[in-house]
Amino acid sequence: MLRPGGRVLLSAHEGVGTIERDEFLGKPVPFVATLFTLDEIEGVLRKLGLTIRRAERRAPYPTKHPTTRLYVEATTPPTNG
């Protein structure tokens, strides 16, 4: 649980569904990642009562995994009094 006035900083890969791989970072390990849309993330945070302060997308860097990155900052309500 976040304290009143607390802040959430979140980053994710944008997409729909999951990515499954048999290697990660050059190592042979099973890897499953769930992708989200910015609307999904914002919707969940709002349902939890948080206020979205900033939400943005960043295009992938040419040398990294080719998915758009999502960055969200949200805050909890401050205490009354």
TAQUINOR-V528085 format. One record per helix or strand of 2 or more residues. SS is the DSSP state (@ for helix, = for strand). FROM is the first residue (numbers start at 1). LEN is the number of residues. Records with the same first field share a line. If there is no record, write none. Layout:
# TAQUINOR-V528085
SS=FROM-LEN / FROM-LEN
This chain:
# TAQUINOR-V528085
==7-8 / 17-5 / 31-6 / 51-8 / 69-7
@=38-10
